[in-house]
Amino acid sequence: MNSASINIYQGDDYAAIVSLTADGTSDPADLTGYTATAQIRADYADNAPVVVTTFDIQILGSDVYLSLTHDVTATLKGNYRWDLQMIAPDGTYTTPIYGKVTVLQEVTRP
């Protein structure tokens, strides 16, 4: 499991790519049949049961594409936590990456 912080500028579209490798190698992971979910919360789920937002996700090859629209990021401010959970075809859950989210407040508004 790896840690990665995310910085989002409030009111902007946000996109990131998480490239996953096979366990213990640098070879691209085979994500055939996998699904994924990634959420932002104010704190860990036990401390903050309300989901602030969920990333839009697309899996292509060994890459997981995460995105949030500007309408979503416009509602965010401050500090949060996030993680990415992968669900294997056999139903096994793994969390390959997690971290902090910092949303910088915008200056210019439409």
Buried (B, 14 or more C-beta within 10 A) or exposed (E): EEEBEBEBBBBBEBEBEBEBEEEEEEEEBEBEEBEBEBBBBBEEEEEBEEEBBEBBBEBEEBBBBBBBEBEBBBEBBEEBBBBBBBBEEEEEEEEBBBBEBBBBEBEEEE
